[in-house]
Amino acid sequence: MNKKITTSLVTSLLLATNIYSAQTINLNEITVTSATKSTQSIKDVTSNVEVITKEEIEERNFSGVSEALNTLAGVNITSNGGVGQLDSLFIRGIDTKRIIVLVDGIRYNEPAGASGAPLSLLLIDDIEQIEVVKGAQSGIWGADASGGVVNIITTTAKNGFHGNALIEAGSFNTRKYSTTLSNRTDLGYIKVNATRNASKGFSAFEAKESSSNYGKRGTELGYDRDGYNNNTYSVQAGLNLSDNDELNFSYKKINDKYDYDNSTSDNLTNKSDLNHFFKSANYIHNADNYNIKLNVQQSKFDRVQGTYVAKSLVNEFGIQSNINYSNDGFLVIGANKQNFEHITDELKYQTSGVFLSNTNTFGKLLLTQALRYDNNNAFDEKVTGKLGVKYNFTKDLSTSANYGTAYNAPTLSNLSGTSTLEPESSKSLDLNIEYKNLKLTYFENKIKNMIEYISGTWPAEYENLEGESTFKGYEVTYKQNLGEDILVSLNYTHLSAEDNKGKDFGKRAKDELGFGIDYYGIDKLHINVNGNYIGDRFQYKYGTYDVVAHTGNYTVWNSVVNYKINKTFSTYLKVDNVFNKYYQTTDGYATAERSAYVGLKATF
């Protein structure tokens, strides 16, 4: 059996647990940066963090970031069709509009969008790891983090010249091509990546549950295919000015074109053309006990959907210092300014903020505190914070708790519809206990003055819901090695999501179960079977609590087989929806039938 492959996967799947088995003890520890804006071992943070590592991404061959996120406890994705179509992220029932999504620290939320970050555009290639911090995080990250933070970190250049290439083909005439080349010397580094993903797809629209045609796929109903093309390019470069000083630059462009349908019928003419640009530059000075980082970055969104044009951007300037003031304590202090602009509707506002976080270790006790002040020139000043505590009884048993406050400013898209909106405010709590490979979490998040769409309005209008909306429940994760060759992973989430009137929110599943089994008993071969069960989930008629569709109570199975040909080449076969289950995550929108993909990878 290939022990190296086995242990790499064990590390990637045992994300936030404190397992010290013989297989994992010599492996590099997983580190995270999103919890406190500093690099820490995942076992040394109080925050509720999950990580999807590069090893897991390579073993599972995810189609995109959305599919990868959908494997985590408390995280769920709904879609308006297949890969490339609009999708929505929910973390513990809180949707994308209230979750900050970052790509290498650069903001990915679209100011002119009503649905937060367009996750469906993010391909999975060239990613080192994905960090998901759950709960209110405004004390660290500022506005729009009441549900959490998703930080996507791309790969870094290693010493010397390296490269990789991928080609994949599969169902729906899908073709993927990707390559990454990098070189690092004592003077600096450069890395380039190019990825193309194209498919003829399938009809995004399918018959609603209320239709007599419900249960038939678009091919049976004669609907046209809704294809997509995604071309993503990126360049990263750095220059070592001295032993202690460096400059870094990055540029990323995503061009995505796709056909789409509405929720009532098949459409032959709807087309989207999106061009998104992400730029950053930073200077870092490192000293013995501290560092200083200056950064400037821009996120620019150019979206054309049918006849609608939406252009927007975010410019951000920041300074941050990490100070190690003792062997058992460090401080992060910083300030930033963000300019948000909806170019199409000629709306803008800006936010200035200062923040600090402090972490101390007292033997087996770990304490983290964060405090932030924000001044938005369109709204009132806000002070948010976070307190975290963790106690390690033994190396196998620990408990932790986190309490945080947050606020969400109305997006410029919201203000374009309703100019009188006020920011939301949130508070969240989670309690955790971990024993070996078992973790139990209770969570509760309350949002005051939640901003919601006023049903039936077009152009869209919004309102602040009076009172509090509550999202609470519990998560259970369990991972276990069965001998040397088999790894089993399970996660379960129970969620109660109620609005200010105590009525259930739609599109949130009450129960979710994720599972996976990995087998390594044959040399060079890895076999994975995975899937998820979605319990009761409903959609309501606009403006009422009348159920118009049941979009839950189904189980989907998937499988992956990886084979390492030699030290350079490997191949894989991936089959999604093995048993060809019919289901919809959004009423009137299709999901993929059984589909298969085969790929060849080269690494040098």
C-alpha positions as CSV (number, residue, x, y, z in Angstrom):
1,M,0.0,0.0,0.0
2,N,1.2,3.5,-0.7
3,K,1.6,5.0,2.8
4,K,2.4,8.5,1.6
5,I,-0.9,8.8,-0.3
6,T,-2.8,7.3,2.6
7,T,-1.4,9.7,5.2
8,S,-1.9,12.8,2.9
9,L,-5.6,12.0,2.6
10,V,-5.9,11.3,6.3
11,T,-4.4,14.7,7.1
12,S,-6.8,16.5,4.7
13,L,-9.9,14.8,6.0
14,L,-9.1,15.1,9.6
15,L,-9.5,18.8,9.3
16,A,-10.0,20.3,12.7
17,T,-9.6,17.3,15.0
18,N,-6.7,16.6,17.3
19,I,-5.7,13.1,16.2
20,Y,-2.2,12.0,16.8
21,S,-2.1,8.6,15.3
22,A,1.0,6.9,14.0
23,Q,-0.1,7.8,10.5
24,T,-0.4,11.5,11.1
25,I,2.3,12.4,13.7
26,N,5.0,13.1,11.2
27,L,2.9,15.2,8.8
28,N,3.0,18.9,8.5
29,E,0.3,20.6,10.6
30,I,-2.5,22.4,8.9
31,T,-2.3,26.2,9.3
32,V,-5.0,28.8,8.8
33,T,-4.9,32.5,8.3
34,S,-8.6,33.5,8.4
35,A,-9.4,33.2,12.1
36,T,-7.2,36.1,13.3
37,K,-5.6,37.4,10.1
38,S,-2.4,35.6,11.1
39,T,-0.9,32.2,10.4
40,Q,-1.7,29.7,13.1
41,S,-1.9,25.9,13.5
42,I,-5.5,24.9,13.3
43,K,-5.4,23.3,16.7
44,D,-4.2,26.6,18.2
45,V,-7.3,28.7,17.2
46,T,-10.6,28.9,19.2
47,S,-12.7,29.7,16.1
48,N,-14.9,27.0,14.5
49,V,-12.8,26.5,11.3
50,E,-12.9,23.8,8.6
51,V,-10.3,23.4,5.9
52,I,-10.3,21.7,2.6
53,T,-6.7,21.0,1.7
54,K,-4.9,20.6,-1.6
55,E,-4.6,16.8,-1.0
56,E,-8.3,16.4,-0.6
57,I,-9.0,18.6,-3.7
58,E,-6.6,16.4,-5.8
59,E,-8.1,13.1,-4.5
60,R,-11.7,14.1,-4.9
61,N,-11.4,16.0,-8.2
62,F,-14.1,18.5,-7.4
63,S,-15.7,20.3,-10.4
64,G,-15.5,23.6,-8.6
65,V,-15.3,25.4,-5.3
66,S,-19.1,25.1,-4.7
67,E,-18.9,21.3,-4.9
68,A,-16.0,21.2,-2.5
69,L,-17.8,23.5,0.1
70,N,-20.9,21.3,-0.1
71,T,-18.9,18.5,1.6
72,L,-18.5,20.4,4.9
73,A,-20.8,20.2,8.0
74,G,-23.3,23.0,8.1
75,V,-22.6,24.1,4.6
76,N,-25.0,23.7,1.7
77,I,-25.2,24.8,-1.9
78,T,-28.4,25.3,-4.0
79,S,-28.2,25.9,-7.7
80,N,-30.3,27.4,-10.6
81,G,-29.1,24.6,-12.9
82,G,-25.9,22.8,-13.5
83,V,-22.2,23.7,-13.2
84,G,-21.7,27.3,-14.1
85,Q,-25.2,28.4,-13.3
86,L,-26.0,30.8,-10.4
87,D,-25.7,29.1,-7.0
88,S,-26.2,30.1,-3.4
89,L,-24.1,29.2,-0.4
90,F,-25.6,28.7,3.1
91,I,-23.5,28.4,6.2
92,R,-25.6,27.2,9.1
93,G,-28.6,28.6,7.2
94,I,-27.1,32.1,6.6
95,D,-26.8,32.9,2.9
96,T,-24.0,34.2,0.7
97,K,-25.0,37.8,1.1
98,R,-23.9,37.6,4.7
99,I,-20.6,35.7,4.1
100,I,-17.4,37.3,3.0
101,V,-15.7,35.3,0.3
102,L,-12.0,36.0,-0.3
103,V,-9.5,34.8,-3.0
104,D,-6.0,35.2,-1.5
105,G,-7.5,37.8,0.8
106,I,-9.1,39.8,-2.1
107,R,-12.8,40.5,-1.7
108,Y,-15.0,38.4,-4.1
109,N,-18.5,39.8,-3.1
110,E,-20.0,41.8,-5.9
111,P,-21.4,45.2,-4.8
112,A,-23.9,45.3,-7.7
113,G,-25.1,41.8,-7.0
114,A,-28.0,40.7,-4.9
115,S,-26.6,37.3,-4.1
116,G,-23.2,38.0,-2.7
117,A,-20.2,36.2,-4.2
118,P,-20.7,34.4,-7.6
119,L,-19.2,31.1,-6.4
120,S,-20.1,29.1,-9.5
121,L,-17.4,31.0,-11.4
122,L,-14.6,29.8,-9.2
123,L,-12.8,26.8,-10.6
124,I,-11.0,24.4,-8.2
125,D,-7.7,24.2,-10.0
126,D,-4.6,25.9,-8.5
127,I,-6.0,26.0,-5.0
128,E,-3.8,25.2,-1.9
129,Q,-6.7,25.2,0.6
130,I,-10.1,26.6,1.4
131,E,-10.7,27.9,4.9
132,V,-14.3,28.3,6.2
133,V,-14.7,30.2,9.5
134,K,-18.2,29.9,10.8
135,G,-20.1,32.4,12.9
136,A,-20.0,36.2,13.2
137,Q,-16.5,37.5,12.2
138,S,-16.9,41.3,11.9
139,G,-14.6,41.8,14.8
140,I,-11.8,40.7,12.5
141,W,-13.1,41.3,8.9
142,G,-15.6,44.1,9.2
143,A,-19.0,44.3,7.5
144,D,-20.8,41.5,5.8
145,A,-19.3,38.6,7.8
146,S,-22.3,37.7,10.1
147,G,-22.4,34.2,8.7
148,G,-18.7,33.6,8.4
149,V,-15.7,33.9,6.1
150,V,-14.6,31.7,3.1
151,N,-11.0,32.3,2.2
152,I,-9.7,30.6,-0.9
153,I,-5.9,30.4,-1.0
154,T,-4.1,29.5,-4.2
155,T,-0.9,27.6,-4.5
156,T,2.5,29.2,-4.0
157,A,5.6,28.8,-6.0
158,K,8.2,26.3,-4.6
159,N,11.9,26.5,-4.9
160,G,13.0,25.8,-8.5
161,F,11.0,25.3,-11.6
162,H,7.7,23.3,-11.3
163,G,4.6,22.7,-13.3
164,N,1.5,20.6,-13.7
165,A,-1.1,20.0,-16.4
166,L,-4.6,18.5,-16.4
167,I,-6.9,17.4,-19.2
168,E,-10.4,16.1,-18.4
169,A,-13.4,15.0,-20.6
170,G,-16.8,13.8,-19.7
171,S,-20.6,13.9,-19.8
172,F,-22.5,16.8,-21.4
173,N,-19.5,17.3,-23.8
174,T,-17.4,18.7,-20.9
175,R,-13.8,19.6,-21.5
176,K,-11.3,21.0,-19.0
177,Y,-7.7,22.0,-19.6
178,S,-5.5,23.5,-16.9
179,T,-1.8,24.2,-16.4
180,T,0.3,25.9,-13.8
181,L,4.0,26.9,-14.1
182,S,6.2,28.4,-11.4
183,N,9.7,29.3,-10.6
184,R,11.2,30.5,-7.3
185,T,14.8,31.7,-6.7
186,D,16.6,33.7,-4.1
187,L,15.6,36.9,-5.9
188,G,11.9,36.1,-6.0
189,Y,9.2,34.0,-7.8
190,I,6.7,33.9,-10.6
191,K,3.7,31.7,-11.1
192,V,1.2,31.6,-13.9
193,N,-2.0,29.6,-14.3
194,A,-4.5,29.1,-17.1
195,T,-7.7,27.0,-16.9
196,R,-10.5,26.5,-19.5
197,N,-13.6,24.7,-18.6
198,A,-16.3,24.3,-21.3
199,S,-19.5,22.2,-21.5
200,K,-22.6,22.0,-23.7
201,G,-24.4,21.3,-20.5
202,F,-28.1,20.5,-20.0
203,S,-31.2,22.5,-19.7
204,A,-31.1,24.7,-16.6
205,F,-34.9,24.7,-16.5
206,E,-37.0,21.6,-15.6
207,A,-40.7,21.2,-14.8
208,K,-41.7,22.5,-11.4
209,E,-43.0,20.1,-8.7
210,S,-46.6,21.4,-9.4
211,S,-46.3,20.4,-13.1
212,S,-47.5,17.0,-14.5
213,N,-44.1,16.8,-16.2
214,Y,-42.2,16.9,-12.9
215,G,-39.7,14.1,-12.7
216,K,-38.7,14.3,-16.4
217,R,-35.4,15.7,-17.4
218,G,-34.9,18.4,-20.0
219,T,-33.8,15.9,-22.6
220,E,-37.1,14.0,-22.3
221,L,-39.0,17.3,-22.5
222,G,-37.1,18.6,-25.6
223,Y,-35.5,21.5,-23.8
224,D,-32.3,23.1,-25.2
225,R,-29.0,22.7,-23.6
226,D,-27.6,25.6,-21.5
227,G,-23.8,25.5,-22.0
228,Y,-21.0,27.4,-20.4
229,N,-17.4,28.5,-21.0
230,N,-15.0,29.6,-18.2
231,N,-11.6,30.9,-18.9
232,T,-9.5,31.8,-15.8
233,Y,-6.0,33.3,-15.9
234,S,-3.8,34.4,-13.1
235,V,-0.2,35.7,-12.5
236,Q,1.6,36.0,-9.2
237,A,5.0,37.4,-8.8
238,G,7.3,38.5,-5.9
239,L,10.6,40.2,-5.4
240,N,12.9,39.8,-2.4
241,L,14.2,43.3,-1.7
242,S,16.4,42.0,1.2
243,D,16.4,39.3,3.8
244,N,13.5,41.1,5.6
245,D,11.6,42.9,2.8
246,E,9.5,41.7,-0.1
247,L,7.1,42.9,-2.7
248,N,4.2,40.7,-4.1
249,F,1.8,41.2,-7.0
250,S,-1.1,39.2,-8.3
251,Y,-3.6,39.5,-11.1
252,K,-6.5,37.2,-11.9
253,K,-9.1,37.4,-14.7
254,I,-12.3,35.3,-14.9
255,N,-14.2,35.3,-18.1
256,D,-17.4,33.3,-17.9
257,K,-20.2,32.9,-20.5
258,Y,-23.3,30.7,-20.0
259,D,-26.8,30.3,-21.3
260,Y,-29.5,30.4,-18.6
261,D,-33.3,29.9,-18.1
262,N,-35.8,31.5,-15.8
263,S,-37.8,29.6,-13.3
264,T,-40.9,29.3,-15.4
265,S,-39.8,28.1,-18.8
266,D,-37.1,27.0,-21.1
267,N,-35.4,30.0,-22.8
268,L,-33.4,30.0,-26.1
269,T,-31.9,33.5,-25.9
270,N,-30.8,34.3,-22.3
271,K,-27.1,34.6,-22.2
272,S,-24.6,35.9,-19.6
273,D,-21.1,37.3,-20.2
274,L,-19.1,38.1,-17.1
275,N,-15.6,39.5,-16.8
276,H,-14.2,39.7,-13.3
277,F,-10.7,41.1,-12.4
278,F,-8.7,40.9,-9.2
279,K,-5.5,42.8,-8.6
280,S,-3.3,43.2,-5.5
281,A,0.1,44.5,-4.5
282,N,1.7,44.3,-1.1
283,Y,4.9,45.1,0.7
284,I,6.0,43.1,3.8
285,H,8.7,43.8,6.3
286,N,9.7,41.0,8.6
287,A,11.6,41.5,11.9
288,D,12.4,39.1,14.7
289,N,9.2,39.8,16.8
290,Y,6.9,41.6,14.3
291,N,6.1,42.2,10.7
292,I,4.4,45.0,8.8
293,K,2.2,44.6,5.7
294,L,1.0,47.3,3.4
295,N,-1.5,46.3,0.7
296,V,-3.6,47.7,-2.0
297,Q,-6.2,45.6,-4.0
298,Q,-9.1,45.9,-6.3
299,S,-12.0,43.7,-7.3
300,K,-13.8,44.7,-10.5
301,F,-17.0,43.1,-11.8
302,D,-18.4,43.5,-15.3
303,R,-21.6,41.5,-15.7
304,V,-24.0,41.3,-18.6
305,Q,-27.1,39.2,-18.2
306,G,-29.5,39.4,-21.1
307,T,-30.0,43.2,-21.6
308,Y,-29.0,44.0,-18.0
309,V,-25.5,45.5,-17.4
310,A,-24.0,45.7,-14.0
311,K,-20.5,47.1,-13.4
312,S,-19.0,47.6,-9.9
313,L,-15.8,47.6,-8.0
314,V,-14.2,47.5,-4.6
315,N,-10.9,49.4,-3.9
316,E,-9.2,48.5,-0.6
317,F,-6.1,49.9,1.1
318,G,-4.7,48.4,4.3
319,I,-1.9,48.3,6.8
320,Q,-1.4,45.5,9.4
321,S,1.2,44.4,11.9
322,N,1.6,41.1,13.7
323,I,3.5,41.5,17.0
324,N,4.8,38.6,19.1
325,Y,5.2,40.2,22.5
326,S,5.9,37.0,24.4
327,N,6.3,33.3,23.9
328,D,2.7,32.8,24.8
329,G,1.0,35.9,23.2
330,F,0.7,37.8,20.0
331,L,-1.2,40.9,18.8
332,V,-2.6,41.7,15.3
333,I,-3.4,45.4,14.7
334,G,-4.4,47.1,11.5
335,A,-6.5,49.6,9.6
336,N,-8.1,49.5,6.2
337,K,-10.3,51.6,3.9
338,Q,-12.7,50.2,1.4
339,N,-14.4,52.1,-1.5
340,F,-17.5,50.4,-2.9
341,E,-18.9,51.6,-6.2
342,H,-21.9,50.5,-8.3
343,I,-20.8,52.1,-11.5
344,T,-24.0,51.3,-13.5
345,D,-26.4,52.9,-10.9
346,E,-23.9,55.6,-9.9
347,L,-24.0,54.7,-6.2
348,K,-21.0,54.5,-3.9
349,Y,-20.0,54.5,-0.2
350,Q,-16.8,53.9,1.7
351,T,-15.8,52.3,5.0
352,S,-12.8,53.0,7.2
353,G,-11.9,50.6,10.0
354,V,-9.3,49.8,12.7
355,F,-9.0,46.5,14.4
356,L,-7.0,44.5,16.8
357,S,-6.9,40.9,18.0
358,N,-5.0,39.4,20.8
359,T,-4.2,35.7,21.5
360,N,-2.7,34.3,24.7
361,T,-1.9,30.8,25.9
362,F,-1.9,29.9,29.6
363,G,-0.8,26.3,29.8
364,K,-3.8,24.3,28.6
365,L,-6.0,27.5,28.2
366,L,-6.2,29.5,24.9
367,L,-7.8,32.9,24.8
368,T,-8.5,35.1,21.8
369,Q,-10.1,38.6,21.8
370,A,-10.9,40.9,18.8
371,L,-12.3,44.4,18.6
372,R,-13.1,46.5,15.5
373,Y,-14.4,50.0,14.8
374,D,-15.9,50.8,11.4
375,N,-17.1,54.1,10.0
376,N,-19.3,53.9,6.9
377,N,-20.0,57.3,5.4
378,A,-23.6,56.2,4.5
379,F,-24.5,54.7,7.9
380,D,-23.7,54.9,11.6
381,E,-20.5,53.9,13.2
382,K,-20.2,50.3,14.3
383,V,-18.2,48.5,17.0
384,T,-18.0,44.7,16.8
385,G,-15.9,42.1,18.6
386,K,-15.2,38.5,19.3
387,L,-14.2,36.4,22.3
388,G,-12.9,32.9,22.0
389,V,-11.7,30.4,24.6
390,K,-10.3,26.8,24.3
391,Y,-9.2,24.4,26.9
392,N,-7.2,21.3,26.2
393,F,-7.9,18.7,29.0
394,T,-5.6,16.2,27.3
395,K,-4.2,15.8,23.8
396,D,-7.4,14.0,22.9
397,L,-10.0,16.0,24.7
398,S,-10.7,19.7,24.4
399,T,-13.6,22.2,24.6
400,S,-14.1,25.6,23.1
401,A,-16.6,28.5,22.8
402,N,-16.9,31.6,20.7
403,Y,-19.1,34.6,20.9
404,G,-19.0,37.3,18.3
405,T,-21.0,40.3,17.0
406,A,-21.3,41.5,13.4
407,Y,-23.1,43.8,11.1
408,N,-24.1,43.7,7.4
409,A,-24.4,47.0,5.5
410,P,-26.9,47.0,2.7
411,T,-25.2,46.3,-0.6
412,L,-25.3,49.0,-3.3
413,S,-27.6,46.7,-5.2
414,N,-30.0,46.7,-2.2
415,L,-29.8,50.5,-2.0
416,S,-30.5,50.8,-5.7
417,G,-33.9,49.1,-5.0
418,T,-34.6,50.7,-1.6
419,S,-32.5,53.7,-0.5
420,T,-33.9,53.8,3.1
421,L,-32.4,50.4,4.3
422,E,-30.4,50.2,7.5
423,P,-27.6,47.8,8.4
424,E,-28.3,44.5,10.0
425,S,-26.7,43.6,13.3
426,S,-25.8,40.0,14.4
427,K,-24.6,38.0,17.4
428,S,-23.4,34.4,17.3
429,L,-22.4,31.8,19.8
430,D,-20.9,28.3,19.3
431,L,-20.0,25.7,21.9
432,N,-17.7,22.8,20.9
433,I,-16.3,19.6,22.4
434,E,-13.8,17.3,20.7
435,Y,-12.6,13.9,21.7
436,K,-10.2,12.2,19.4
437,N,-12.0,12.0,16.1
438,L,-15.4,13.1,17.3
439,K,-16.5,16.7,17.4
440,L,-19.9,18.1,18.7
441,T,-20.9,21.7,18.1
442,Y,-23.9,23.8,19.2
443,F,-24.4,27.1,17.3
444,E,-26.8,30.0,17.5
445,N,-26.9,33.1,15.3
446,K,-29.4,36.0,15.7
447,I,-29.8,38.7,13.0
448,K,-31.6,41.9,13.9
449,N,-33.3,44.0,11.1
450,M,-32.5,41.4,8.5
451,I,-32.6,42.7,5.0
452,E,-35.0,40.7,2.7
453,Y,-36.5,41.0,-0.7
454,I,-40.1,42.2,-0.8
455,S,-41.9,39.5,-2.7
456,G,-43.5,40.3,-6.0
457,T,-41.6,43.6,-6.6
458,W,-39.8,44.4,-9.8
459,P,-37.5,46.2,-10.0
460,A,-36.6,44.5,-6.8
461,E,-37.3,46.3,-3.5
462,Y,-36.1,45.3,0.0
463,E,-37.0,45.8,3.6
464,N,-35.6,45.5,7.1
465,L,-37.5,42.8,9.0
466,E,-38.4,44.1,12.5
467,G,-37.1,42.0,15.4
468,E,-34.7,39.1,15.2
469,S,-34.3,36.1,12.9
470,T,-32.7,33.1,14.5
471,F,-30.5,30.3,13.1
472,K,-29.5,27.6,15.5
473,G,-28.7,23.9,15.6
474,Y,-25.9,21.4,16.1
475,E,-23.2,19.7,14.1
476,V,-21.5,16.3,14.5
477,T,-18.4,15.3,12.7
478,Y,-16.7,11.9,12.9
479,K,-13.6,10.5,11.2
480,Q,-12.1,7.1,11.8
481,N,-9.3,5.0,10.3
482,L,-10.4,1.3,10.0
483,G,-7.1,-0.4,9.9
484,E,-4.5,1.0,7.6
485,D,-6.5,0.9,4.4
486,I,-9.9,2.5,5.1
487,L,-10.9,5.9,6.2
488,V,-14.6,6.7,7.1
489,S,-15.8,10.3,7.5
490,L,-19.3,11.4,8.5
491,N,-20.9,14.8,9.3
492,Y,-24.4,15.6,10.4
493,T,-26.1,19.0,10.8
494,H,-29.5,19.8,12.3
495,L,-30.8,23.4,11.6
496,S,-33.7,25.5,12.8
497,A,-33.9,28.7,10.7
498,E,-36.8,31.1,11.7
499,D,-37.6,34.6,10.6
500,N,-38.8,37.4,12.8
501,K,-42.3,35.9,13.0
502,G,-41.0,32.5,14.0
503,K,-41.7,30.9,10.6
504,D,-39.2,28.7,8.9
505,F,-37.1,30.2,6.2
506,G,-37.3,28.5,2.8
507,K,-34.4,26.7,1.0
508,R,-32.8,25.6,4.3
509,A,-32.6,21.9,5.0
510,K,-33.5,20.9,8.5
511,D,-31.2,17.9,8.4
512,E,-28.1,17.1,6.4
513,L,-25.8,14.1,6.4
514,G,-22.5,13.9,4.5
515,F,-20.4,10.7,4.3
516,G,-17.3,9.3,2.6
517,I,-15.3,6.1,2.5
518,D,-11.8,5.9,1.2
519,Y,-9.9,2.7,0.4
520,Y,-6.2,2.4,-0.2
521,G,-5.6,-1.4,0.0
522,I,-4.3,-1.7,-3.5
523,D,-0.9,-0.1,-4.4
524,K,-1.2,3.2,-6.4
525,L,-5.0,3.0,-6.3
526,H,-7.4,5.1,-4.3
527,I,-11.2,4.4,-4.3
528,N,-13.6,6.9,-2.8
529,V,-17.4,6.7,-2.3
530,N,-19.1,9.8,-1.0
531,G,-22.5,11.5,-0.9
532,N,-25.0,13.5,1.1
533,Y,-28.5,13.2,2.4
534,I,-30.7,16.3,2.4
535,G,-33.8,16.2,4.7
536,D,-36.9,18.3,4.7
537,R,-36.4,21.5,2.6
538,F,-39.2,23.7,1.2
539,Q,-39.8,26.6,-1.0
540,Y,-42.6,29.0,-0.3
541,K,-44.9,31.1,-2.4
542,Y,-43.7,34.7,-2.5
543,G,-45.2,36.7,0.4
544,T,-46.7,33.6,2.1
545,Y,-45.7,30.6,4.1
546,D,-47.5,28.3,1.7
547,V,-45.3,25.4,0.5
548,V,-45.0,25.3,-3.3
549,A,-42.2,22.8,-3.6
550,H,-40.4,20.1,-1.6
551,T,-36.7,20.2,-2.5
552,G,-35.4,17.8,0.1
553,N,-35.5,14.2,1.2
554,Y,-33.0,12.7,-1.2
555,T,-29.6,11.1,-1.1
556,V,-27.0,11.4,-3.9
557,W,-24.0,9.1,-4.2
558,N,-20.7,9.8,-6.0
559,S,-17.5,8.0,-6.5
560,V,-13.9,8.6,-7.5
561,V,-11.1,6.2,-8.6
562,N,-7.5,7.6,-8.7
563,Y,-4.6,5.7,-10.1
564,K,-0.9,6.9,-9.9
565,I,0.8,5.7,-13.1
566,N,4.3,6.9,-12.1
567,K,5.9,9.8,-10.3
568,T,4.8,12.2,-13.1
569,F,1.4,11.0,-14.3
570,S,-1.8,10.0,-12.6
571,T,-5.3,9.4,-13.9
572,Y,-8.8,9.3,-12.5
573,L,-12.4,8.4,-13.2
574,K,-15.2,10.3,-11.4
575,V,-18.9,9.3,-11.5
576,D,-21.4,11.8,-10.0
577,N,-25.0,10.8,-9.0
578,V,-24.1,7.1,-9.3
579,F,-27.7,5.9,-9.0
580,N,-29.1,8.6,-11.3
581,K,-31.3,10.2,-8.6
582,Y,-33.8,12.8,-9.7
583,Y,-33.9,15.9,-7.5
584,Q,-34.0,19.7,-7.5
585,T,-32.3,22.0,-5.1
586,T,-34.4,24.9,-6.4
587,D,-37.9,24.4,-7.7
588,G,-37.9,24.6,-11.5
589,Y,-34.2,24.2,-12.0
590,A,-32.4,21.0,-13.1
591,T,-29.6,19.0,-11.5
592,A,-27.2,16.6,-13.3
593,E,-28.2,13.1,-14.0
594,R,-25.6,10.3,-13.7
595,S,-22.4,11.7,-15.3
596,A,-18.8,10.5,-15.7
597,Y,-15.5,12.3,-16.1
598,V,-12.0,11.0,-16.9
599,G,-8.8,13.0,-16.4
600,L,-5.1,12.8,-16.8
601,K,-2.7,14.8,-14.6
602,A,1.0,15.5,-15.0
603,T,3.2,17.0,-12.3
604,F,6.9,17.9,-12.8
